[in-house]
Amino acid sequence: MTVNESDVKKIENIGYYRLKEFASPLAKFSKNSGEIIIDYTGVNFGEVITRYYQDKNLRIFLLHAIEKIEVSVKNNLASILGENYGAFGYLNFSMIGNRQKYTRYEMQKKEMQFKRQLLKSVKKVGTASDARMKRNKDADGFPTVWLALNILTFGEMVILLDILSKKNIKSIASTYECTANEFISWMGTLHLIRNICSHNSNIIDLSIKTEPLYKEEWNDFLFIFENDDNQKPTNRLAVVLAILKHFIFIINDKYKWNNIYNSINRISCNDDKKAKLLGFKDMEALKIFQQYKPNTIKKL
């Protein structure tokens, strides 16, 4: 690997194995007598450093965008549940839940788990919080749906979404101009990405095991694996960015994407191969994505 003297000290502060994680996608792999050989010939150490720092920046920017989506979904979900079932109806899973998906026993079990965690969350908020005020709680100490959704974590919200009836999911999904299946799939993906970003894990070399549903209009820029039987879209970072763009464009079509664009441009280095590592077809497709506006109608 080509190393500039000015970059040598970086390894002391970042660590060998952390840097190796960002260097591996640029290397060539081969086998010799069953042993894997890694060849870094032609790789510049400065580029590895760039990938490390841009990954760090990108995690911050993605968290900002996901938080915007989280706040919006919580607010709209609380409005839907409050309007349909009242202030405390959300606590009755047999009323709000999917009875075709879960048995009565499973529903009761999930309801108890949810309530137990909710009370723990209420205790964690400050004593001056509205959720702790008597007028905003029922006899058992549970807050109204509007307060409850406000204090739930992203993960707890995803658990609640999973239990909801098809009618309720369809209602919240329509707010974001997607199908119920797309909404559940995308929220699960965003929950995964949020956890990765929060725990400082590598995001630019992401490979999602449970692949999210994708829209055909994304074919203009997503890398597609093709074989004799079918086509399979990428499970890399690009599909996550497409999901983000769908939600954000509906919430705020004036959202500033410059920070995210600058990071992925620096990572791709105007190189088709590096653009593919992110899940785009090539650099031209990356540019198409940056100009892409989701095919949506409503704005919140």
The 8 nearest C-alpha neighbors of each residue, nearest first, counted from 0:
[[1, 39, 42, 40, 43, 2, 41, 44],
 [0, 2, 43, 44, 42, 3, 41, 40],
 [3, 1, 44, 43, 0, 4, 6, 45],
 [2, 4, 5, 6, 1, 7, 45, 44],
 [3, 5, 6, 7, 2, 8, 1, 9],
 [4, 6, 3, 7, 8, 9, 2, 45],
 [7, 5, 4, 3, 9, 8, 45, 2],
 [6, 8, 4, 9, 5, 10, 3, 2],
 [7, 9, 10, 11, 6, 5, 12, 4],
 [10, 8, 11, 7, 6, 12, 13, 48],
 [9, 11, 14, 13, 8, 12, 15, 7],
 [12, 10, 9, 8, 14, 13, 15, 7],
 [13, 11, 10, 9, 14, 8, 15, 7],
 [14, 12, 10, 11, 9, 17, 18, 15],
 [13, 15, 10, 17, 16, 11, 12, 18],
 [14, 16, 18, 17, 10, 19, 13, 11],
 [15, 17, 19, 18, 14, 20, 13, 21],
 [16, 18, 20, 14, 19, 15, 13, 21],
 [19, 17, 20, 21, 15, 16, 22, 14],
 [18, 20, 22, 16, 21, 17, 23, 15],
 [19, 21, 18, 17, 22, 23, 16, 24],
 [22, 20, 18, 19, 23, 47, 51, 50],
 [21, 23, 19, 47, 25, 20, 24, 18],
 [22, 24, 26, 25, 20, 21, 19, 37],
 [25, 23, 26, 22, 21, 204, 276, 20],
 [26, 24, 23, 22, 42, 27, 39, 21],
 [27, 25, 39, 23, 38, 24, 37, 28],
 [26, 28, 38, 37, 39, 29, 25, 23],
 [29, 27, 37, 36, 38, 26, 35, 30],
 [28, 30, 36, 35, 37, 27, 31, 38],
 [31, 29, 35, 34, 36, 33, 32, 28],
 [30, 32, 34, 33, 35, 36, 29, 28],
 [33, 31, 34, 30, 35, 36, 29, 28],
 [34, 32, 31, 30, 35, 36, 29, 28],
 [33, 35, 31, 30, 32, 36, 29, 37],
 [36, 34, 30, 29, 31, 37, 33, 28],
 [35, 37, 29, 30, 28, 34, 38, 31],
 [38, 36, 28, 27, 26, 39, 35, 29],
 [37, 39, 27, 26, 40, 28, 36, 29],
 [40, 38, 26, 0, 42, 41, 37, 27],
 [39, 41, 0, 42, 38, 26, 1, 27],
 [40, 42, 39, 0, 43, 1, 26, 38],
 [43, 41, 0, 39, 40, 1, 44, 25],
 [44, 42, 1, 45, 46, 0, 2, 41],
 [43, 45, 2, 47, 46, 1, 0, 48],
 [46, 44, 48, 43, 47, 49, 6, 2],
 [45, 47, 49, 48, 44, 43, 50, 42],
 [46, 48, 44, 50, 49, 45, 22, 21],
 [47, 49, 45, 51, 46, 50, 52, 44],
 [50, 48, 46, 52, 47, 51, 53, 45],
 [51, 49, 47, 53, 48, 52, 266, 54],
 [52, 50, 48, 54, 49, 53, 47, 21],
 [51, 53, 55, 49, 54, 50, 56, 48],
 [54, 52, 56, 50, 55, 262, 51, 57],
 [53, 55, 57, 51, 52, 56, 50, 203],
 [54, 56, 52, 53, 58, 57, 51, 59],
 [57, 55, 53, 59, 54, 58, 52, 60],
 [56, 58, 60, 54, 59, 55, 53, 61],
 [57, 59, 196, 61, 55, 56, 60, 62],
 [60, 58, 62, 56, 57, 61, 63, 55],
 [59, 61, 57, 63, 62, 58, 259, 56],
 [62, 60, 64, 58, 63, 59, 57, 65],
 [63, 61, 65, 59, 60, 64, 66, 58],
 [62, 64, 60, 66, 61, 65, 59, 67],
 [63, 65, 61, 67, 66, 62, 60, 68],
 [66, 64, 68, 62, 67, 63, 69, 61],
 [67, 65, 69, 63, 68, 64, 62, 70],
 [66, 68, 64, 65, 70, 69, 71, 63],
 [67, 69, 65, 71, 66, 70, 72, 64],
 [68, 70, 66, 72, 71, 67, 65, 73],
 [71, 69, 73, 67, 68, 72, 66, 74],
 [70, 72, 68, 74, 69, 73, 75, 67],
 [73, 71, 75, 69, 74, 70, 76, 68],
 [74, 72, 76, 70, 71, 75, 148, 77],
 [73, 75, 71, 77, 72, 76, 70, 78],
 [76, 74, 78, 72, 77, 73, 71, 79],
 [75, 77, 79, 73, 78, 74, 72, 80],
 [78, 76, 145, 80, 74, 75, 79, 81],
 [77, 79, 75, 81, 76, 80, 82, 74],
 [80, 78, 76, 82, 77, 81, 83, 75],
 [81, 79, 83, 77, 82, 78, 84, 76],
 [82, 80, 85, 78, 86, 84, 79, 83],
 [81, 83, 79, 80, 85, 84, 78, 86],
 [82, 84, 80, 81, 79, 85, 88, 78],
 [85, 83, 88, 81, 80, 82, 89, 86],
 [86, 84, 81, 88, 87, 82, 83, 80],
 [85, 87, 143, 81, 144, 88, 84, 89],
 [88, 86, 89, 143, 85, 90, 144, 84],
 [87, 89, 84, 90, 85, 91, 86, 81],
 [88, 90, 87, 91, 80, 95, 144, 84],
 [91, 89, 88, 87, 92, 110, 114, 95],
 [92, 90, 89, 94, 93, 88, 95, 110],
 [91, 93, 96, 95, 94, 110, 90, 106],
 [92, 94, 96, 91, 95, 106, 98, 103],
 [93, 95, 92, 91, 96, 88, 89, 84],
 [96, 94, 92, 163, 93, 164, 89, 91],
 [97, 95, 163, 164, 92, 162, 93, 94],
 [96, 98, 164, 163, 100, 99, 162, 101],
 [97, 99, 101, 100, 96, 102, 93, 164],
 [100, 98, 97, 101, 102, 164, 96, 165],
 [101, 99, 97, 98, 102, 162, 164, 96],
 [102, 100, 98, 105, 99, 106, 97, 103],
 [101, 103, 105, 104, 106, 98, 100, 99],
 [102, 104, 106, 105, 107, 101, 98, 93],
 [103, 105, 107, 106, 102, 108, 101, 109],
 [106, 104, 108, 102, 107, 103, 101, 109],
 [105, 107, 103, 109, 104, 108, 101, 110],
 [108, 106, 110, 104, 105, 109, 111, 103],
 [107, 109, 105, 111, 110, 106, 104, 112],
 [110, 108, 112, 106, 111, 107, 113, 105],
 [109, 111, 107, 113, 108, 112, 92, 106],
 [112, 110, 114, 108, 113, 109, 115, 107],
 [113, 111, 109, 115, 110, 114, 116, 108],
 [112, 114, 110, 116, 111, 115, 117, 109],
 [115, 113, 117, 111, 116, 112, 110, 118],
 [114, 116, 112, 118, 117, 113, 111, 119],
 [117, 115, 119, 113, 114, 118, 120, 112],
 [116, 118, 114, 120, 119, 115, 113, 121],
 [117, 119, 121, 120, 115, 116, 114, 122],
 [120, 118, 116, 122, 117, 121, 123, 115],
 [119, 121, 117, 123, 118, 122, 116, 124],
 [122, 120, 118, 123, 119, 124, 117, 130],
 [121, 123, 119, 120, 124, 118, 125, 131],
 [124, 122, 120, 121, 119, 125, 126, 118],
 [123, 125, 121, 122, 128, 126, 120, 131],
 [124, 126, 128, 127, 123, 122, 131, 121],
 [127, 125, 128, 131, 124, 132, 122, 129],
 [128, 126, 125, 129, 131, 132, 124, 130],
 [129, 127, 130, 125, 126, 131, 124, 132],
 [128, 130, 132, 131, 127, 135, 146, 126],
 [129, 131, 128, 142, 132, 146, 135, 121],
 [132, 130, 129, 128, 126, 133, 121, 127],
 [131, 133, 129, 134, 135, 130, 136, 128],
 [134, 132, 136, 135, 131, 137, 140, 130],
 [133, 135, 132, 136, 137, 129, 131, 130],
 [136, 134, 133, 132, 142, 143, 130, 129],
 [137, 135, 142, 141, 140, 133, 134, 143],
 [136, 138, 140, 139, 141, 142, 135, 87],
 [137, 139, 140, 136, 141, 133, 142, 134],
 [140, 138, 137, 141, 136, 142, 118, 114],
 [139, 141, 136, 137, 138, 142, 118, 133],
 [140, 142, 136, 137, 139, 118, 143, 138],
 [143, 141, 136, 130, 147, 135, 146, 144],
 [142, 144, 86, 146, 145, 87, 147, 135],
 [143, 145, 147, 86, 146, 77, 148, 87],
 [146, 144, 77, 143, 147, 148, 149, 78],
 [147, 145, 149, 143, 144, 148, 130, 142],
 [146, 148, 144, 149, 150, 145, 142, 143],
 [149, 147, 151, 150, 146, 73, 145, 144],
 [148, 150, 146, 147, 151, 145, 73, 74],
 [149, 151, 147, 148, 152, 146, 120, 121],
 [152, 150, 148, 155, 149, 156, 147, 153],
 [151, 153, 155, 154, 156, 150, 149, 148],
 [152, 154, 156, 155, 157, 151, 190, 69],
 [155, 153, 157, 152, 156, 158, 190, 151],
 [156, 154, 158, 152, 157, 153, 151, 159],
 [155, 157, 159, 153, 154, 158, 151, 160],
 [158, 156, 160, 154, 159, 155, 161, 153],
 [159, 157, 155, 161, 156, 160, 154, 162],
 [160, 158, 156, 157, 161, 162, 155, 163],
 [161, 159, 157, 163, 158, 162, 156, 168],
 [160, 162, 158, 159, 163, 157, 183, 164],
 [161, 163, 96, 159, 160, 97, 164, 158],
 [164, 162, 96, 160, 97, 161, 95, 167],
 [163, 165, 97, 96, 167, 166, 95, 168],
 [164, 166, 168, 167, 169, 97, 163, 179],
 [165, 167, 169, 164, 168, 170, 163, 97],
 [168, 166, 170, 164, 169, 165, 163, 171],
 [169, 167, 165, 171, 170, 166, 179, 172],
 [168, 170, 179, 172, 166, 167, 171, 165],
 [169, 171, 167, 168, 173, 172, 166, 174],
 [172, 170, 174, 168, 173, 169, 76, 167],
 [173, 171, 169, 174, 175, 179, 170, 177],
 [172, 174, 176, 175, 170, 171, 177, 169],
 [173, 175, 172, 171, 176, 170, 177, 75],
 [176, 174, 173, 172, 177, 246, 249, 171],
 [177, 175, 173, 174, 172, 295, 178, 297],
 [178, 176, 172, 175, 173, 181, 182, 179],
 [177, 179, 181, 180, 172, 182, 169, 173],
 [178, 180, 169, 182, 172, 181, 168, 183],
 [181, 179, 183, 178, 182, 184, 212, 177],
 [182, 180, 184, 178, 179, 183, 212, 185],
 [181, 183, 179, 185, 180, 184, 172, 186],
 [184, 182, 186, 180, 185, 181, 187, 179],
 [183, 185, 181, 187, 211, 182, 186, 180],
 [186, 184, 188, 182, 187, 183, 181, 211],
 [185, 187, 189, 183, 188, 184, 182, 190],
 [188, 186, 190, 184, 185, 189, 183, 191],
 [187, 189, 185, 191, 190, 186, 192, 184],
 [190, 188, 192, 186, 191, 187, 193, 185],
 [189, 191, 187, 193, 188, 192, 186, 194],
 [192, 190, 188, 194, 189, 193, 195, 187],
 [193, 191, 189, 195, 194, 190, 196, 188],
 [192, 194, 190, 196, 191, 195, 189, 197],
 [195, 193, 197, 191, 192, 196, 198, 190],
 [196, 194, 192, 200, 198, 193, 197, 191],
 [195, 197, 58, 193, 199, 194, 198, 192],
 [198, 196, 194, 195, 199, 193, 200, 62],
 [197, 199, 195, 196, 200, 194, 193, 201],
 [200, 198, 196, 197, 195, 201, 55, 58],
 [199, 201, 195, 198, 196, 202, 197, 194],
 [200, 202, 203, 204, 199, 54, 205, 195],
 [201, 203, 205, 204, 200, 54, 195, 58],
 [204, 202, 205, 54, 201, 236, 277, 50],
 [205, 203, 202, 201, 206, 277, 276, 235],
 [204, 206, 202, 203, 235, 236, 207, 201],
 [205, 207, 235, 234, 208, 204, 236, 233],
 [208, 206, 234, 209, 210, 205, 235, 211],
 [209, 207, 210, 206, 234, 211, 205, 235],
 [210, 208, 207, 211, 188, 234, 184, 187],
 [209, 211, 208, 207, 234, 212, 188, 184],
 [212, 210, 184, 185, 213, 209, 188, 181],
 [211, 213, 181, 184, 210, 214, 185, 180],
 [214, 212, 211, 215, 217, 238, 181, 232],
 [213, 215, 216, 217, 212, 218, 181, 241],
 [214, 216, 217, 218, 213, 219, 221, 232],
 [215, 217, 218, 214, 219, 294, 293, 213],
 [216, 218, 215, 219, 214, 220, 221, 213],
 [219, 217, 221, 216, 220, 215, 223, 222],
 [220, 218, 217, 221, 216, 284, 287, 288],
 [219, 221, 284, 218, 279, 280, 217, 288],
 [222, 220, 279, 218, 280, 217, 278, 223],
 [221, 223, 280, 279, 278, 233, 232, 220],
 [224, 222, 232, 231, 233, 225, 221, 230],
 [225, 223, 231, 230, 232, 222, 226, 233],
 [224, 226, 230, 223, 229, 231, 227, 228],
 [225, 227, 228, 229, 230, 224, 231, 223],
 [226, 228, 229, 225, 230, 224, 231, 223],
 [229, 227, 226, 230, 225, 231, 224, 223],
 [230, 228, 226, 227, 225, 231, 224, 232],
 [231, 229, 225, 224, 223, 226, 232, 228],
 [230, 232, 224, 223, 225, 229, 233, 226],
 [233, 231, 223, 224, 222, 234, 230, 221],
 [232, 234, 235, 222, 278, 223, 221, 231],
 [233, 235, 207, 206, 210, 238, 232, 236],
 [234, 236, 278, 206, 233, 205, 237, 277],
 [235, 237, 239, 277, 238, 205, 278, 203],
 [238, 236, 278, 240, 239, 235, 277, 279],
 [239, 237, 241, 240, 236, 235, 242, 234],
 [240, 238, 242, 236, 241, 237, 243, 235],
 [239, 241, 243, 237, 238, 242, 244, 236],
 [242, 240, 238, 244, 239, 243, 245, 237],
 [243, 241, 239, 245, 244, 240, 238, 246],
 [244, 242, 240, 241, 246, 245, 247, 239],
 [243, 245, 241, 247, 242, 246, 248, 240],
 [244, 246, 242, 243, 248, 293, 247, 241],
 [247, 245, 243, 249, 244, 248, 250, 175],
 [248, 246, 250, 244, 249, 251, 245, 243],
 [247, 249, 252, 251, 245, 246, 250, 244],
 [248, 250, 298, 247, 246, 251, 252, 299],
 [249, 251, 247, 299, 248, 298, 246, 252],
 [252, 250, 248, 253, 254, 247, 249, 298],
 [251, 253, 248, 254, 249, 250, 247, 298],
 [254, 252, 251, 255, 248, 256, 247, 250],
 [253, 255, 252, 251, 256, 247, 248, 250],
 [256, 254, 257, 253, 258, 259, 252, 251],
 [257, 255, 259, 258, 260, 254, 289, 261],
 [256, 258, 260, 259, 255, 261, 262, 254],
 [259, 257, 261, 260, 256, 262, 60, 255],
 [258, 260, 262, 261, 257, 256, 57, 60],
 [261, 259, 257, 263, 262, 258, 264, 256],
 [262, 260, 264, 258, 259, 263, 257, 265],
 [263, 261, 265, 259, 264, 260, 53, 57],
 [262, 264, 266, 260, 265, 261, 267, 259],
 [265, 263, 261, 267, 266, 262, 260, 268],
 [266, 264, 268, 262, 263, 267, 261, 53],
 [265, 267, 263, 264, 268, 50, 262, 53],
 [266, 268, 273, 274, 264, 269, 265, 270],
 [269, 267, 265, 270, 266, 264, 273, 274],
 [270, 268, 267, 282, 271, 264, 274, 273],
 [269, 271, 268, 273, 272, 267, 274, 282],
 [272, 270, 281, 274, 282, 273, 275, 269],
 [273, 271, 275, 274, 270, 276, 281, 267],
 [272, 274, 267, 276, 275, 270, 271, 277],
 [273, 275, 271, 267, 277, 281, 276, 272],
 [276, 274, 279, 278, 272, 277, 273, 280],
 [277, 275, 273, 274, 278, 272, 204, 279],
 [278, 276, 275, 274, 236, 237, 235, 279],
 [277, 279, 237, 275, 235, 222, 276, 233],
 [280, 278, 221, 222, 275, 281, 274, 220],
 [281, 279, 222, 284, 221, 275, 220, 278],
 [280, 282, 271, 284, 274, 283, 279, 275],
 [283, 281, 285, 271, 284, 274, 269, 286],
 [282, 284, 286, 285, 281, 287, 280, 220],
 [285, 283, 220, 287, 281, 286, 282, 280],
 [284, 286, 282, 288, 283, 287, 279, 220],
 [285, 287, 289, 283, 284, 288, 282, 290],
 [288, 286, 284, 290, 285, 289, 291, 283],
 [289, 287, 291, 285, 290, 286, 220, 284],
 [288, 290, 286, 287, 291, 285, 260, 256],
 [291, 289, 287, 288, 286, 292, 285, 284],
 [292, 290, 288, 289, 287, 293, 286, 244],
 [291, 293, 294, 290, 248, 244, 245, 288],
 [294, 292, 295, 245, 291, 248, 244, 216],
 [293, 295, 292, 296, 216, 245, 176, 291],
 [296, 294, 293, 297, 176, 249, 245, 248],
 [295, 297, 298, 294, 176, 249, 293, 175],
 [296, 298, 295, 249, 299, 176, 174, 175],
 [297, 299, 249, 250, 296, 251, 252, 248],
 [298, 250, 249, 297, 251, 174, 175, 71]]
